[in-house]
């Protein structure tokens, strides 16, 4: 069967759906469900990161290493915790990278600043 005929047959056999449900109750249920999922997601990360945080300043990279997660993921979760006033952040100057033995310039994409976090 050629592709054109198959497409025509399947297009005829499919019912055309134009009805959509946009009631306020359905939208409220979805947002409540989304809020529940988000709360569970945050609680999971809170349970993992809060035991690692102390009142001493710690870099996000060190926290990521201790948690066994990617630094970008941990940094994003720490920023969410910052918005909820669970942690405090300060930005410090990062340790500059050193030139290689061959005398070449340091790597271009090295961070100039580093975020450190602690419990409030």
LINHUGI-V672014 format. One record per pair of residues at least 12 apart in sequence whose ideal C-beta (glycine too) atoms are under 6 Angstrom apart, sorted by the first residue. I is the first residue (numbers start at 1). J is the second residue. If there is no record, write none. Layout:
# LINHUGI-V672014
i/j
I/J
I/J
This chain:
# LINHUGI-V672014
i/j
45/77
48/67
52/66
53/119
55/118
55/119
57/116
57/118
59/114
59/116
60/74
60/75
60/78
60/115
78/117
87/117
88/118
88/120
89/115
89/117
90/116
91/113
91/115
92/114
92/116
94/111
94/112
94/113
94/114
97/110
